[in-house]
Amino acid sequence: MNIIKILDNANKSEVHLARLLILLNIITEKGIKNINGITKLVKLDFFLRYPSYLKRALSYTLSKSAFESISFEYNNIEAHMVRFLYGPWDDKYRLYLNILYAKKLITIHKNGNTININLTDSGVKLSNHFIQDSSFSLIVFRSELLKKYFDKKGAWLKNFIYKYFPEIKYMEYGEVITK
């Protein structure tokens, strides 16, 4: 079975959708918890899509010996993110979330001003297939690091990015992040 074909998107967004499903699976503990806020999802996905930034972020949170044992793949970005109001952003997030919602792979609930995102049973099942697929092993590995060290509130993640990656804070809105 070709798992990517299940997502069948004419815009070739399948890899992004699969990556988001893997991230959601790991962060929500297979759909047990929500991701509270699109900001949190975007900031976690920023580190997932930019291994060089994840490596730098981990250098602030890990001991030197633990940090040196981690190797990363660089320049593996399908599409770059841009600088936006609250840090890194990709204008396709709402499209991706709508596709996943329409395919009944996620649920979306509004709680005040916060959008809560979770996997459905079908989303858990499909994302588990991706997690078992060796072609996604680096995404799984980085998602697990994110769960362990950066499963924080979206505001905390935004502030962390601005504190430790000031170059992003001073970029022009809409400027492409290339590292």
Contacts in CASP RR format, 6 or more apart in sequence:
PFRMAT RR
TARGET T0000
AUTHOR 0000-0000-0000
METHOD contacts of the structure
MODEL  1
MNIIKILDNANKSEVHLARLLILLNIITEKGIKNINGITKLVKLDFFLRY
PSYLKRALSYTLSKSAFESISFEYNNIEAHMVRFLYGPWDDKYRLYLNIL
YAKKLITIHKNGNTININLTDSGVKLSNHFIQDSSFSLIVFRSELLKKYF
DKKGAWLKNFIYKYFPEIKYMEYGEVITK
3 18 0 8 1.000
3 126 0 8 1.000
3 129 0 8 1.000
3 130 0 8 1.000
3 133 0 8 1.000
4 14 0 8 1.000
4 15 0 8 1.000
4 18 0 8 1.000
6 126 0 8 1.000
7 13 0 8 1.000
7 14 0 8 1.000
7 17 0 8 1.000
7 18 0 8 1.000
7 99 0 8 1.000
7 103 0 8 1.000
8 14 0 8 1.000
9 17 0 8 1.000
9 99 0 8 1.000
13 92 0 8 1.000
13 95 0 8 1.000
13 96 0 8 1.000
13 99 0 8 1.000
15 78 0 8 1.000
16 78 0 8 1.000
16 79 0 8 1.000
16 92 0 8 1.000
16 96 0 8 1.000
17 96 0 8 1.000
17 99 0 8 1.000
17 100 0 8 1.000
18 130 0 8 1.000
18 136 0 8 1.000
18 139 0 8 1.000
19 45 0 8 1.000
19 48 0 8 1.000
19 49 0 8 1.000
19 136 0 8 1.000
19 139 0 8 1.000
20 41 0 8 1.000
20 45 0 8 1.000
20 96 0 8 1.000
20 100 0 8 1.000
21 100 0 8 1.000
21 105 0 8 1.000
21 119 0 8 1.000
21 123 0 8 1.000
21 126 0 8 1.000
21 127 0 8 1.000
21 130 0 8 1.000
22 127 0 8 1.000
22 130 0 8 1.000
22 131 0 8 1.000
22 136 0 8 1.000
22 139 0 8 1.000
22 140 0 8 1.000
22 143 0 8 1.000
23 41 0 8 1.000
23 44 0 8 1.000
23 45 0 8 1.000
23 48 0 8 1.000
23 139 0 8 1.000
23 143 0 8 1.000
23 146 0 8 1.000
24 31 0 8 1.000
24 35 0 8 1.000
24 41 0 8 1.000
24 106 0 8 1.000
24 117 0 8 1.000
24 118 0 8 1.000
24 119 0 8 1.000
24 127 0 8 1.000
25 31 0 8 1.000
25 119 0 8 1.000
25 123 0 8 1.000
25 124 0 8 1.000
25 127 0 8 1.000
25 128 0 8 1.000
25 130 0 8 1.000
25 131 0 8 1.000
25 143 0 8 1.000
26 131 0 8 1.000
26 140 0 8 1.000
26 143 0 8 1.000
26 144 0 8 1.000
26 146 0 8 1.000
26 147 0 8 1.000
27 33 0 8 1.000
27 35 0 8 1.000
27 44 0 8 1.000
27 143 0 8 1.000
27 146 0 8 1.000
27 147 0 8 1.000
27 151 0 8 1.000
28 34 0 8 1.000
28 35 0 8 1.000
28 118 0 8 1.000
28 119 0 8 1.000
30 119 0 8 1.000
30 124 0 8 1.000
30 128 0 8 1.000
31 118 0 8 1.000
31 119 0 8 1.000
31 124 0 8 1.000
33 118 0 8 1.000
34 109 0 8 1.000
34 116 0 8 1.000
34 117 0 8 1.000
34 118 0 8 1.000
35 41 0 8 1.000
35 44 0 8 1.000
35 116 0 8 1.000
35 117 0 8 1.000
35 118 0 8 1.000
36 111 0 8 1.000
36 114 0 8 1.000
36 116 0 8 1.000
36 153 0 8 1.000
36 154 0 8 1.000
37 114 0 8 1.000
37 115 0 8 1.000
37 116 0 8 1.000
37 117 0 8 1.000
37 154 0 8 1.000
38 93 0 8 1.000
38 97 0 8 1.000
38 115 0 8 1.000
38 117 0 8 1.000
39 86 0 8 1.000
39 154 0 8 1.000
39 155 0 8 1.000
39 157 0 8 1.000
39 158 0 8 1.000
40 152 0 8 1.000
40 153 0 8 1.000
40 154 0 8 1.000
40 157 0 8 1.000
41 93 0 8 1.000
41 117 0 8 1.000
42 88 0 8 1.000
42 89 0 8 1.000
42 90 0 8 1.000
42 93 0 8 1.000
43 87 0 8 1.000
43 88 0 8 1.000
43 154 0 8 1.000
43 157 0 8 1.000
43 158 0 8 1.000
43 161 0 8 1.000
44 146 0 8 1.000
44 150 0 8 1.000
44 151 0 8 1.000
44 157 0 8 1.000
45 90 0 8 1.000
46 53 0 8 1.000
46 81 0 8 1.000
46 88 0 8 1.000
46 161 0 8 1.000
47 53 0 8 1.000
47 54 0 8 1.000
47 57 0 8 1.000
47 142 0 8 1.000
47 146 0 8 1.000
47 150 0 8 1.000
48 54 0 8 1.000
48 139 0 8 1.000
48 142 0 8 1.000
48 143 0 8 1.000
48 146 0 8 1.000
49 77 0 8 1.000
49 78 0 8 1.000
49 81 0 8 1.000
50 77 0 8 1.000
50 81 0 8 1.000
50 88 0 8 1.000
50 177 0 8 1.000
50 179 0 8 1.000
51 72 0 8 1.000
51 73 0 8 1.000
51 74 0 8 1.000
51 76 0 8 1.000
51 142 0 8 1.000
52 72 0 8 1.000
52 74 0 8 1.000
52 179 0 8 1.000
53 165 0 8 1.000
53 179 0 8 1.000
54 72 0 8 1.000
54 142 0 8 1.000
54 145 0 8 1.000
54 146 0 8 1.000
55 70 0 8 1.000
55 72 0 8 1.000
56 164 0 8 1.000
56 165 0 8 1.000
57 149 0 8 1.000
57 150 0 8 1.000
57 160 0 8 1.000
57 164 0 8 1.000
58 67 0 8 1.000
58 70 0 8 1.000
58 145 0 8 1.000
58 149 0 8 1.000
59 67 0 8 1.000
60 164 0 8 1.000
61 149 0 8 1.000
61 150 0 8 1.000
62 70 0 8 1.000
62 149 0 8 1.000
70 145 0 8 1.000
72 142 0 8 1.000
73 138 0 8 1.000
76 138 0 8 1.000
79 90 0 8 1.000
79 92 0 8 1.000
80 176 0 8 1.000
80 177 0 8 1.000
80 178 0 8 1.000
81 88 0 8 1.000
81 89 0 8 1.000
81 90 0 8 1.000
81 176 0 8 1.000
81 177 0 8 1.000
82 88 0 8 1.000
82 89 0 8 1.000
82 90 0 8 1.000
82 91 0 8 1.000
82 173 0 8 1.000
82 174 0 8 1.000
82 175 0 8 1.000
82 176 0 8 1.000
82 177 0 8 1.000
83 89 0 8 1.000
83 168 0 8 1.000
83 171 0 8 1.000
83 172 0 8 1.000
83 173 0 8 1.000
83 174 0 8 1.000
83 175 0 8 1.000
83 177 0 8 1.000
84 173 0 8 1.000
84 174 0 8 1.000
85 173 0 8 1.000
86 158 0 8 1.000
87 158 0 8 1.000
87 161 0 8 1.000
87 162 0 8 1.000
87 168 0 8 1.000
87 169 0 8 1.000
88 161 0 8 1.000
88 168 0 8 1.000
88 177 0 8 1.000
97 106 0 8 1.000
97 108 0 8 1.000
97 117 0 8 1.000
100 106 0 8 1.000
100 123 0 8 1.000
101 107 0 8 1.000
101 108 0 8 1.000
103 122 0 8 1.000
104 120 0 8 1.000
104 122 0 8 1.000
104 123 0 8 1.000
105 119 0 8 1.000
105 120 0 8 1.000
105 122 0 8 1.000
105 123 0 8 1.000
105 126 0 8 1.000
105 127 0 8 1.000
106 117 0 8 1.000
106 118 0 8 1.000
106 119 0 8 1.000
106 120 0 8 1.000
106 123 0 8 1.000
107 117 0 8 1.000
107 118 0 8 1.000
107 119 0 8 1.000
107 120 0 8 1.000
108 115 0 8 1.000
108 116 0 8 1.000
108 117 0 8 1.000
109 115 0 8 1.000
109 116 0 8 1.000
109 118 0 8 1.000
110 116 0 8 1.000
119 127 0 8 1.000
130 136 0 8 1.000
131 140 0 8 1.000
150 157 0 8 1.000
150 160 0 8 1.000
152 160 0 8 1.000
161 168 0 8 1.000
161 169 0 8 1.000
162 168 0 8 1.000
162 169 0 8 1.000
168 177 0 8 1.000
171 177 0 8 1.000
END
